[in-house]
Amino acid sequence: MENTQQLYALAKRWIKANQKLLRKHKGEWIAYNGEVGIIAADKDAHKVIHAAKASGIWHIIKYLHPFTYSGLRRLVPVHFRPLHTEIWEQ
């Protein structure tokens, strides 16, 4: 169990350290681990799964969402709406 947690921690550190490399694969599925890096990358998840299994290396499969790995910050519009309270008299 502890060994698996160490592998996940190593993979997480690798992802954080290689953000610029991952921008090249935005919108694709990747198989990676913390020691080797990217094992396979493609837009088709089935191809990535088969390539990762064929390698025989421990791996994590992840989808790199285009908005997250584009390198540009996305501004989200915020709309304010006034709240009215009315007092009803009888």
C-alpha positions as CSV (number, residue, x, y, z in Angstrom):
1,M,0.0,0.0,0.0
2,E,2.8,2.4,0.9
3,N,4.6,1.6,-2.3
4,T,1.6,2.5,-4.3
5,Q,1.2,5.8,-2.5
6,Q,4.8,6.6,-3.2
7,L,4.3,5.9,-6.9
8,Y,1.2,8.2,-7.0
9,A,3.2,10.9,-5.2
10,L,6.1,10.6,-7.7
11,A,3.6,10.8,-10.6
12,K,2.0,13.9,-9.1
13,R,5.3,15.6,-8.8
14,W,6.2,14.7,-12.4
15,I,2.9,16.2,-13.7
16,K,3.5,19.5,-11.8
17,A,7.1,19.7,-13.0
18,N,6.3,19.1,-16.7
19,Q,3.3,21.5,-17.4
20,K,5.0,22.9,-20.5
21,L,5.5,19.5,-22.0
22,L,1.9,18.6,-21.3
23,R,0.6,21.6,-23.2
24,K,1.8,19.9,-26.4
25,H,-0.6,17.0,-25.7
26,K,-3.7,19.0,-24.6
27,G,-6.9,17.4,-25.7
28,E,-5.3,14.0,-25.7
29,W,-5.2,11.0,-23.3
30,I,-1.8,10.2,-21.9
31,A,-0.4,7.2,-20.0
32,Y,2.5,8.3,-17.7
33,N,4.3,7.5,-14.6
34,G,6.8,9.5,-12.4
35,E,9.9,7.6,-13.5
36,V,9.5,7.3,-17.3
37,G,7.2,10.3,-18.0
38,I,4.8,9.9,-20.9
39,I,4.5,6.3,-22.1
40,A,1.8,6.9,-24.7
41,A,-0.4,9.8,-25.9
42,D,-3.2,9.9,-28.4
43,K,-6.7,11.3,-28.9
44,D,-8.1,7.8,-28.8
45,A,-8.2,6.4,-25.3
46,H,-8.2,2.8,-26.5
47,K,-4.9,3.2,-28.3
48,V,-3.3,4.7,-25.1
49,I,-4.7,1.9,-22.9
50,H,-3.3,-0.8,-25.3
51,A,0.1,0.9,-25.6
52,A,0.4,1.3,-21.9
53,K,-0.5,-2.3,-21.1
54,A,1.9,-3.5,-23.8
55,S,4.7,-1.6,-22.2
56,G,4.4,-3.5,-19.0
57,I,5.2,-0.4,-16.9
58,W,3.1,0.8,-14.0
59,H,1.1,3.8,-15.3
60,I,-1.7,6.3,-14.8
61,I,-4.0,7.3,-17.6
62,K,-5.2,10.9,-17.7
63,Y,-7.2,13.1,-20.1
64,L,-5.5,16.5,-20.6
65,H,-8.4,18.9,-20.9
66,P,-7.7,21.7,-23.4
67,F,-8.8,24.5,-21.1
68,T,-6.6,23.3,-18.3
69,Y,-3.4,22.8,-20.3
70,S,-3.7,25.6,-22.8
71,G,-1.2,27.8,-20.9
72,L,-3.7,30.7,-21.0
73,R,-5.6,31.8,-18.0
74,R,-9.3,31.8,-18.6
75,L,-11.4,34.6,-17.2
76,V,-14.8,33.6,-16.0
77,P,-17.4,36.3,-16.2
78,V,-19.1,37.2,-12.9
79,H,-22.6,38.7,-13.0
80,F,-24.0,40.5,-10.0
81,R,-27.7,40.8,-9.4
82,P,-29.3,43.0,-6.8
83,L,-31.4,41.4,-4.2
84,H,-34.6,43.2,-3.3
85,T,-36.6,42.8,-0.2
86,E,-40.0,44.4,0.0
87,I,-42.0,45.1,3.1
88,W,-45.7,44.3,2.8
89,E,-48.0,46.3,4.9
90,Q,-51.5,45.1,5.8
